[in-house]
Amino acid sequence: MNSFSSALKTASLLTLVFAVLLGGVYPLVVWAGAQAFFSRQANGSLITDPDGTVRGSALLAQHFSSETHFHPRPSAAGTGYDASSSSGTNLGPTSRKLADSIQSRVTAYRAINGLAADAVVPADAVTSSASGLDPHISPANANLQAARVARARGVPIDQVRALIARHTDGANLGLLGDAGVNVLNLNRALDASSPR
């Protein structure tokens, strides 16, 4: 009986110690380290105006539909770009619904951007990401939209293409993933350089 109560005390004490360490001290150390070394990222990579007004996050897509702005990837998150309902379509490659929605998006993309009926459309222009919130589009997608944006704003296309090049992020560590263009950052730079 004595060994049982001794084991129970030891187990209770260890449970308490680990609860304090792993439920309090460890999260506090991680939070403090993140605030000290990665403050911008730890606080959501927020994009703000000079007056401090938050305009969005560099990590989350926003809906843009105006001809004067670049358009993001389609979204299946809630009613579109809803961070509280992040998800993909969950439609597989043999799904007729997926094939039909992609075909209608291809047709709409070509029409909006003034492309030929047989123009190749990048996959990211007509398919949603797994989260439905991917803030990046491919450089090919951005460059196909450049003529529409330049025409709608009345600026030279070379100026728009230069902005695309300046806002293209390379692969992570130079080899992981593909290059991408953050749509929110690009549209903000576009508004700053050529107000509508």
C-alpha positions in Angstrom: 0.0 0.0 0.0 2.9 2.3 0.8 4.4 1.9 -2.6 1.1 2.6 -4.3 0.6 5.9 -2.5 4.2 6.8 -3.2 3.7 6.1 -6.9 0.5 8.1 -6.9 2.2 11.1 -5.3 5.1 10.8 -7.9 2.6 10.5 -10.8 0.5 13.5 -9.5 3.6 15.6 -9.0 5.0 14.8 -12.5 1.6 15.5 -14.0 1.5 18.9 -12.3 5.1 19.7 -13.3 4.5 18.8 -17.0 1.2 20.6 -17.1 3.0 23.8 -15.9 6.0 23.3 -18.2 4.2 22.2 -21.4 0.9 24.1 -20.9 2.4 27.3 -19.6 6.1 27.8 -19.8 6.8 26.3 -23.2 4.0 28.2 -25.0 5.2 31.4 -23.3 8.8 30.8 -24.5 7.6 30.1 -28.1 5.4 33.2 -28.1 8.2 35.4 -26.7 10.7 34.0 -29.2 8.3 34.5 -32.1 7.6 38.1 -31.0 11.3 38.8 -30.6 12.6 37.3 -33.8 9.6 37.0 -36.2 7.2 39.7 -35.0 5.6 40.5 -38.4 5.0 36.8 -39.3 3.8 35.9 -35.8 1.2 38.6 -36.0 -0.3 37.5 -39.3 2.0 39.2 -41.9 -0.4 42.2 -41.9 -0.3 44.7 -44.7 -1.0 48.2 -43.4 -1.2 51.7 -44.8 1.1 54.4 -43.6 -1.6 55.6 -41.2 -1.8 52.1 -39.6 -5.0 50.9 -41.3 -4.8 47.1 -41.9 -5.6 46.3 -45.5 -5.1 42.5 -45.4 -2.5 39.8 -44.8 0.2 38.7 -47.2 -0.8 35.2 -46.4 -4.5 35.3 -47.4 -6.1 36.0 -50.8 -8.7 38.7 -51.2 -11.3 39.0 -53.9 -10.6 41.5 -56.7 -12.9 41.6 -59.7 -12.3 45.1 -61.2 -10.7 45.3 -64.6 -8.2 47.7 -63.1 -6.8 45.0 -60.7 -5.2 41.6 -61.0 -7.5 38.8 -60.1 -6.5 36.0 -57.6 -7.0 32.3 -58.0 -10.6 31.1 -57.7 -11.6 30.2 -54.2 -13.7 27.4 -52.8 -13.5 28.7 -49.2 -17.0 29.5 -48.1 -18.6 32.0 -50.4 -15.1 32.8 -51.6 -11.9 33.9 -49.8 -13.5 33.2 -46.4 -10.7 32.5 -43.9 -13.1 30.9 -41.5 -14.2 28.3 -44.1 -10.8 27.5 -45.7 -11.1 24.5 -47.9 -10.7 23.1 -51.4 -13.4 21.8 -53.6 -12.7 18.1 -52.8 -13.7 17.2 -56.3 -11.5 14.6 -57.9 -10.0 14.4 -61.4 -12.9 12.3 -62.7 -15.5 14.7 -61.5 -17.8 16.1 -64.2 -18.7 19.0 -62.0 -15.0 19.9 -61.7 -14.4 19.6 -65.4 -17.4 21.8 -66.2 -16.4 24.5 -63.7 -12.9 24.6 -65.1 -14.2 24.9 -68.7 -16.5 27.7 -67.7 -13.6 29.5 -65.9 -11.3 29.1 -68.9 -13.9 30.7 -71.2 -14.5 33.5 -68.7 -10.8 34.1 -68.2 -10.2 34.3 -72.0 -13.1 36.7 -72.4 -12.1 39.0 -69.5 -8.5 39.2 -70.6 -9.2 39.5 -74.3 -7.4 36.3 -75.2 -7.9 34.1 -78.3 -10.4 31.3 -78.0 -7.6 28.8 -78.1 -5.1 30.6 -75.8 -3.4 28.5 -73.2 -4.7 29.4 -69.7 -2.5 28.7 -66.6 -4.0 26.1 -64.3 -3.9 28.5 -61.3 -6.2 30.9 -63.2 -9.0 28.4 -63.2 -8.5 26.0 -60.2 -8.7 26.9 -56.5 -5.9 26.0 -54.1 -6.3 23.4 -51.4 -7.0 26.1 -48.9 -9.0 28.4 -51.2 -6.9 31.3 -49.7 -3.6 31.1 -51.7 -2.5 34.8 -52.1 -0.2 34.0 -55.0 -0.7 33.5 -58.7 1.9 32.3 -61.2 3.9 34.9 -63.2 2.3 33.5 -66.4 -1.2 34.2 -65.0 -0.1 37.7 -64.0 1.4 38.4 -67.4 -1.7 37.3 -69.2 -3.8 39.8 -67.1 -1.2 42.6 -67.7 -2.7 43.9 -70.9 -6.2 44.1 -69.5 -5.0 46.0 -66.4 -2.8 48.4 -68.5 -5.7 49.1 -70.8 -8.2 49.7 -68.0 -5.8 52.1 -66.2 -4.5 53.8 -69.3 -0.9 53.0 -68.6 1.9 51.4 -70.7 2.0 47.6 -70.5 5.7 47.8 -69.8 5.0 49.7 -66.6 2.6 46.9 -65.5 5.0 44.2 -66.4 7.8 45.9 -64.5 5.5 45.9 -61.4 4.8 42.2 -61.9 8.6 41.4 -62.1 9.2 43.5 -59.0 6.5 41.6 -57.0 7.4 38.1 -58.1 8.7 36.0 -55.2 11.1 33.2 -56.2 11.0 29.6 -55.0 11.5 29.2 -51.2 15.2 28.8 -50.5 15.8 29.0 -54.2 14.4 25.5 -54.9 11.2 24.7 -53.1 8.0 25.4 -55.0 7.4 27.8 -57.9 7.7 31.5 -58.3 4.6 33.4 -57.4 3.1 36.9 -57.5 1.3 38.1 -54.3 -1.9 39.6 -55.7 -2.6 42.0 -52.8 0.9 43.4 -52.8 0.8 43.8 -56.6 -2.5 45.5 -56.6 -1.4 47.9 -53.8 1.7 48.8 -55.8 -0.4 49.3 -58.9 -2.7 51.6 -57.0 0.3 53.6 -55.7 2.0 53.9 -59.0 -1.1 54.6 -61.2 -4.1 55.7 -59.2 -7.4 55.1 -61.0 
